[in-house]
Amino acid sequence: MLAFALSRTGRDAEAVSAARKAVALDPAHANAHNVLGLALGKVGDVTGARKAMTEAARLDPKTFGILREILPPVPVAPRPRAK
């Protein structure tokens, strides 16, 4: 996968872009989400990385299910209270 190769060579912003394209082309491809998560983590988008890796684990629990055990839950913004 291009995104993985870009990330391995330190071209992390390009890796994020390539991984986003891979996910858009095949949203059911668990490894694309995993690579996106790795790339987002390297550029400092921790929340985006967790979301992508959580999706990888959901799509392919046999391969990526361990991520559910090691990643903290993705924070959800609180809803405003009704007045």
N, C-alpha and C positions, 0 to 999 in steps of 0.2 A: 504494500500500500504506500502510495506516494507520501501521504501525511506522516507515516512512521519514519520513512527515510529522511524527510525534511527535519523532523524533530531530532532524530539521531545526529544530524549534522549541525544542530544549533539554530536552525532556521524555524524557530518556534511560531512566530506569527504566521508564516507561510503554512506551517503544519496545521494550525488551527483552521485556516481558510480551506485547505485541501480536505481536512477531515469533515468540515461542515458540508462541503460539496458531496463527499462520499455518503454522509448520512442523508442528505437530501435525495441523492440518487437511489439509495436503498435503506429506508428507515428501519427495516427489519434486520439489518446486518449488525449483529452485536459487537463485532470487533471494531467496526467503524465508530461506534459510540465509545468504546473503550479507548481507542486511539485519540478521539476527540477529547475525552476526559484527561488523558495524559498530557496532551498538548496544552489544554486550557490550564492545567495545573502548573505547567512550566512557565506560562505567561502571567501567572498570579490570579487567575479567575477560579478561586477555590469553589465557590458555589456552583459555577458552571461545570467544573470538573466533577463534582459530586453528582450533579444531575445526570451528566452523560454516563458516568460509571454505574449509577443506579439503573439507568435504562439498559446498559449492557447486561447487568445482572438479571434484570427482568426478562430480557429477550433470550438469554442463554444461561440459565441458572447452573447448569452442569459445569460450564467453563468459568463463568464469572460470578457465580453465587457467593464465593468467599468475600467479594466486595461488600456484600450486605453486612457481613460480620465485622469488617474492619473500618467501614466508613460511617461517620456519625450521620444521623438523619439530616436531610436537607431542611434548613429552617424555612418556616412558612411565616410570611408577614402577618401580623395580627390584623384582624378585621376591625374597622372603626366601630365604636359602640354607637348604637342608635340612641338618639336623644329623646 
